[in-house]
Amino acid sequence: MDRALTLRSTTVGTKAIMAVTGAVLFGFVVVHMLGNLQLWLGAQAMHDYAVSLRKIHGVLWIARAVLLASVLGHAWSAFTLVRRNAAARPVPYKHARRDQATNYAARTMPITGVVVALYIAYHIMHLTLGVGVAAHDPQNPYNNVVNGFSNPLIAVVYIVANVLLSAHLFHGGYAWFNSLGLSNPRYAGMKRAFAMGLAGLITLGNVALPVSVLAGAVKPTTETFCSPELGPCAGPGVEPGR
């Protein structure tokens, strides 16, 4: 008897894994953007937001575990599908097939996926861990963001990475419906509008942050903070809770 098909061994199942993990990551990107937009509310708001995340320590680690599993599952399913497509057609089409909805975004998905993965790693090291950043202060995420984006080169890297992320999210949002069997030609326009609109909003929100800093609309603060949840205080004479 043929061995029983499993979710991972079928193309449909692999696409379903990619769709579900992609939806999880899509949701995280939205929540992360909304949290970062508090930069416009000031240093106190950013500090309080960071403290609130640390206060739900257990939930935060569960979220991190889910995100890590989603990243690995998404990468595995993408690699598997690319390998299966290559094995199914070792000789390329004589004439390139035209995708009516997401031709360019679809063809560059492997590239944008790798770039986005590198961007995430850099983003964590830069703003979360402060690797190589002398002025990094765990107590003041507001200044960490402002000082980081004050460097035009770093700001441009973030802007370019988010433009590529937009292309990835656009095709991913469009293909999400098809991967879960929710495909109907009558709704192609609605799916395209949904994917383009959401990807566009995320890109505008993320790009607006470095642009605001470079334009001088958002400037560093002299306020000091000290909350045990965020670690040791950076300077002397700072009272806990401020």
LOLUMZA-894515 format. One record per residue (C-alpha): x, y, z. Coordinates in nm, 4 decimals. Example, Ala and Ser with C-alpha at 12.3 -4.5 7.8 and 13.67 -1.06 7.14 Angstrom:
<kefis>
     east    north       up
   1.2300  -0.4500   0.7800
   1.3670  -0.1060   0.7140
</kefis>
This chain:
<kefis>
     east    north       up
   0.0000   0.0000   0.0000
   0.1090   0.3504  -0.0669
   0.2160   0.5254   0.2442
  -0.0385   0.7574   0.3933
  -0.0053   1.1142   0.2763
   0.0845   1.3600   0.5440
   0.0421   1.7339   0.5533
   0.4112   1.7907   0.4872
   0.4419   1.5387   0.2033
   0.1841   1.6989  -0.0269
   0.2147   2.0226  -0.2178
  -0.1290   2.1293  -0.1007
  -0.0324   2.0604   0.2607
   0.2971   2.2451   0.2245
   0.1166   2.5455   0.0781
  -0.1270   2.5334   0.3702
   0.1665   2.5417   0.6147
   0.3096   2.8393   0.4282
  -0.0279   3.0158   0.4350
  -0.0887   2.9624   0.8073
   0.2650   3.0568   0.9129
   0.2534   3.3532   0.6768
  -0.0715   3.4727   0.8357
   0.0893   3.4532   1.1808
   0.3890   3.6555   1.0633
   0.1610   3.8997   0.8822
  -0.0267   3.9580   1.2068
   0.2978   4.0133   1.3959
   0.4134   4.2722   1.1428
   0.0896   4.4669   1.1943
   0.1115   4.4551   1.5751
   0.4820   4.5425   1.5674
   0.4154   4.8417   1.3436
   0.1372   4.9703   1.5706
   0.3692   4.9410   1.8692
   0.6488   5.1278   1.6919
   0.4131   5.4070   1.5847
   0.3969   5.5068   1.9510
   0.7226   5.6848   1.8738
   0.5035   5.9787   1.7770
   0.3444   5.9785   2.1230
   0.6751   6.0496   2.2916
   0.9418   5.8848   2.5055
   0.7133   5.8113   2.8001
   0.4663   5.6236   2.5802
   0.7430   5.4132   2.4244
   0.8898   5.3363   2.7670
   0.5519   5.2373   2.9107
   0.4854   5.0169   2.6082
   0.8177   4.8358   2.6542
   0.7469   4.7871   3.0266
   0.3983   4.6498   2.9545
   0.5473   4.3878   2.7230
   0.7960   4.2748   2.9887
   0.5202   4.2491   3.2490
   0.3562   3.9709   3.0482
   0.6815   3.7779   3.0525
   0.5281   3.4316   3.0099
   0.2962   3.5379   2.7291
   0.5852   3.7176   2.5612
   0.7954   3.4011   2.5513
   0.5018   3.2016   2.4153
   0.4598   3.4619   2.1414
   0.8315   3.4413   2.0634
   0.8124   3.0624   2.0413
   0.5129   3.0812   1.8052
   0.6913   3.3398   1.5908
   1.0103   3.1325   1.5742
   0.8112   2.8218   1.4786
   0.6279   3.0247   1.2139
   0.9527   3.1609   1.0687
   1.1043   2.8117   1.0493
   0.7842   2.6615   0.9076
   0.7531   2.9401   0.6523
   1.1151   2.9046   0.5423
   1.0893   2.5260   0.5228
   0.7697   2.5331   0.3164
   0.9143   2.7959   0.0805
   1.2334   2.5950   0.0267
   1.0331   2.2756  -0.0244
   0.8005   2.4307  -0.2819
   1.0868   2.5875  -0.4778
   1.2708   2.2539  -0.4825
   0.9589   2.0643  -0.5944
   0.8871   2.3168  -0.8685
   1.2428   2.2861  -0.9969
   1.2250   1.9059  -0.9915
   0.8886   1.9042  -1.1709
   1.0183   2.1231  -1.4536
   1.3984   2.1034  -1.4889
   1.3704   2.2759  -1.8274
   1.2268   2.6297  -1.7994
   0.9312   2.7497  -2.0070
   1.0267   2.8749  -2.3528
   0.8017   3.1769  -2.2997
   0.7697   3.3271  -1.9513
   0.4224   3.2801  -1.8087
   0.2416   3.6027  -1.7306
   0.0791   3.6189  -1.3861
  -0.2195   3.8481  -1.4164
  -0.2158   3.9550  -1.0522
   0.1277   3.9421  -0.8949
   0.3807   3.8624  -1.1678
   0.6811   4.0625  -1.0453
   0.6138   4.0142  -0.6739
   0.5651   3.6396  -0.7228
   0.8873   3.5940  -0.9207
   1.0909   3.7805  -0.6608
   0.9419   3.6040  -0.3553
   1.2553   3.3916  -0.2887
   1.4765   3.7009  -0.3096
   1.2567   3.9249  -0.0964
   1.2113   3.6401   0.1512
   1.5871   3.6083   0.2057
   1.6316   3.9871   0.2263
   1.3468   4.0167   0.4786
   1.5010   3.7383   0.6903
   1.8358   3.9221   0.6944
   1.6538   4.2463   0.7741
   1.4787   4.0872   1.0729
   1.8103   3.9588   1.2083
   1.9690   4.3026   1.1688
   1.6647   4.4750   1.3198
   1.6830   4.2576   1.6330
   2.0558   4.3125   1.6748
   2.0286   4.6853   1.6070
   1.7278   4.8043   1.8083
   1.6500   4.5161   2.0459
   1.9951   4.3947   2.1503
   2.1904   4.7096   2.0678
   2.4814   4.5158   1.9188
   2.7527   4.7622   1.8169
   2.5452   5.0631   1.9310
   2.7341   5.2602   2.1976
   2.4361   5.4760   2.3027
   2.1886   5.1871   2.3305
   1.9790   5.2185   2.6483
   1.7294   4.9392   2.7332
   1.5430   5.1904   2.9506
   1.4847   5.4321   2.6634
   1.3562   5.2593   2.3479
   1.2453   5.5982   2.2151
   1.6009   5.7324   2.1975
   1.7255   5.3984   2.0641
   1.4944   5.4325   1.7647
   1.5602   5.8038   1.7099
   1.9391   5.7731   1.7420
   1.9394   5.4675   1.5170
   1.7443   5.6349   1.2383
   1.9492   5.9558   1.2700
   2.2125   5.7773   1.0631
   2.0998   5.8285   0.7001
   2.2626   5.5038   0.5844
   2.0779   5.2975   0.8445
   1.7534   5.4808   0.7683
   1.7897   5.4057   0.3961
   1.8557   5.0372   0.4737
   1.5304   5.0246   0.6703
   1.3354   5.2031   0.3982
   1.4619   4.9741   0.1200
   1.4028   4.6644   0.3340
   1.0444   4.7714   0.4021
   0.9781   4.8330   0.0329
   1.0928   4.4755  -0.0370
   0.8840   4.3571   0.2588
   0.5855   4.5272   0.0956
   0.6309   4.3237  -0.2240
   0.6590   4.0062  -0.0164
   0.3462   4.0884   0.1843
   0.1538   4.1843  -0.1292
   0.2042   3.8528  -0.3029
   0.1746   3.6606   0.0238
  -0.1548   3.8288   0.1080
  -0.2899   3.7548  -0.2396
  -0.1706   3.3942  -0.2515
  -0.2927   3.3253   0.1042
  -0.6496   3.2722  -0.0179
  -0.5428   3.0361  -0.2961
  -0.3213   2.8291  -0.0641
  -0.6162   2.7648   0.1674
  -0.8478   2.6738  -0.1203
  -1.0329   3.0060  -0.1157
  -0.9824   3.0790  -0.4838
  -1.2565   3.2206  -0.7041
  -1.1971   3.4327  -1.0177
  -1.4881   3.6580  -0.9232
  -1.3047   3.7752  -0.6121
  -0.9606   3.8205  -0.7691
  -0.9973   4.1989  -0.7696
  -1.1001   4.2046  -0.4031
  -0.8075   3.9831  -0.3052
  -0.5679   4.2044  -0.4953
  -0.7083   4.5187  -0.3325
  -0.6891   4.3596   0.0131
  -0.3283   4.2479  -0.0321
  -0.2147   4.5751  -0.1878
  -0.3978   4.7911   0.0670
  -0.2669   4.6074   0.3727
   0.0886   4.5836   0.2374
   0.0772   4.9530   0.1486
  -0.0423   5.0587   0.4938
   0.2275   4.8527   0.6658
   0.4954   4.9986   0.4414
   0.3767   5.3555   0.4954
   0.3684   5.3047   0.8730
   0.7163   5.1515   0.8883
   0.8802   5.3915   0.6430
   0.7232   5.6944   0.8145
   0.9383   5.6311   1.1239
   1.2878   5.6778   0.9724
   1.1554   5.9539   0.7463
   1.0168   6.1410   1.0502
   1.3530   6.1181   1.2249
   1.5521   6.2275   0.9186
   1.3115   6.5199   0.8654
   1.3641   6.6327   1.2252
   0.9996   6.5848   1.3187
   1.1033   6.3410   1.5920
   1.4051   6.4282   1.8071
   1.5915   6.2619   2.0962
   1.4714   6.3269   2.4495
   1.6660   6.4186   2.7610
   1.4199   6.2321   2.9819
   1.5555   5.9428   3.1876
   1.3721   5.6283   3.2878
   1.4315   5.3378   3.5199
   1.2045   5.0346   3.5370
   1.3275   4.7010   3.6773
   1.1442   4.5169   3.3993
   1.3821   4.6632   3.1403
   1.7043   4.5957   3.3279
   1.9631   4.8144   3.5029
   1.9464   5.1916   3.4689
   2.1927   5.3570   3.2327
   2.2797   5.6630   3.4406
   2.3330   5.7512   3.8075
   2.0687   5.9233   4.0134
   1.7742   5.7835   3.8200
   1.5002   5.6713   4.0528
   1.3215   5.3415   3.9829
   0.9805   5.3863   3.8262
   1.0673   5.7017   3.6261
</kefis>
